Amino acid sequence: MTTARPLRVLACAVLPLEAVLVVRLVGGVRTPAPVLVLAEVLVAGLLLAEGLAYLRLRRRGLSRRDAVAELVPGPVLRLLGHELRLLASLGRWVARRPHGTAGADGVFPYARDQAALMYGFAFVCVVETVGLSFLLARWPLVHGIVLVLDVYTVLFVLGLHAASATRPHVLAGGVLRLRQAAHVDLRIPLDRIASVRRETLFSHEKAEGELNLAVGAQTSVTVELTEPVDAPRLLGAPRPVRVVRVHADDPQALYGALTRARTAPSPAPGPPPRV
């Protein structure tokens, strides 16, 4: 048996304890020095063991991605990747650097219709953070826990909108790339598209083989496929779909671009026959 499984078990035991200690420190709760020292020794030992195991896996010929996948459970890795993409999207949003649009034949944003809702939600979260800070000032531990959760919630909401604004739908190289924030990134080869319809829908019932990427509870373009493509769920579970409904700020532009891209150009006329 490899060392990957014992390390996973150890990480599941040590990291939650470390998180509890961090919350206690943020909340101003005194923790005995021996407990802090023991916790830091355990975390340092875990990181050292993970590093050595990673190097051994690399020497066995595994790629960086495969070596990390051996040490970290798949669902955890996907959740961490999602959170990192949200944080990176905040930086891209401020720098006005969209993701994955270099060399694209068409770029189709979709975040405009949700902006007011997301800004309003973020504002409510900020007000809640300030209010609870005053109400819980007498209980340092509870105040620290709630403060961390509230600040994270504000960043999460802003990150969702930033990811939507910086990760638009893209048409490039014969592939339609449909995205929704940082958790959906679906690539559809154009030769698998059976039909494209320009239709606005405000209600979407869940159905097997269908994916609805709604923005503001609406979709505006429906894409039907000749065969299923896999649109993995957040934790990696497979989800084959044959119908995808999406929204775009300019749905007519998306519909027109797909129609033109799927239409084969007419052959150039040959020279007239000689008489």
Number of C-alpha atoms within 10 A of each C-alpha: 5 9 12 20 14 12 18 16 10 13 19 11 11 15 15 11 13 16 11 12 18 16 19 18 15 16 20 14 15 10 11 8 9 9 11 14 11 11 17 14 12 17 18 12 12 18 14 12 15 20 13 12 20 21 14 13 20 16 11 10 10 15 12 12 9 14 20 19 17 18 21 18 13 14 14 12 15 18 15 12 14 18 16 13 19 25 20 16 28 21 16 18 21 10 9 12 14 19 15 15 18 10 11 12 15 16 21 20 20 26 25 15 15 15 17 12 12 17 14 11 14 18 14 12 19 15 12 13 19 12 11 14 19 10 10 15 13 10 13 17 19 15 21 22 16 18 21 14 13 20 13 13 16 17 16 17 18 21 24 22 25 27 28 27 25 26 30 25 25 24 25 18 11 14 18 20 19 21 21 23 23 24 21 17 16 17 17 20 15 17 11 15 19 14 14 20 13 16 15 15 16 11 11 15 7 9 10 11 15 19 20 19 20 19 21 16 14 19 23 23 20 20 19 18 19 12 12 17 19 15 21 16 12 14 14 13 11 12 15 16 19 19 23 20 24 24 29 23 15 13 20 14 14 23 20 13 16 20 14 10 17 16 8 8 8 6 6 6 6 6 6 6 5 4 3
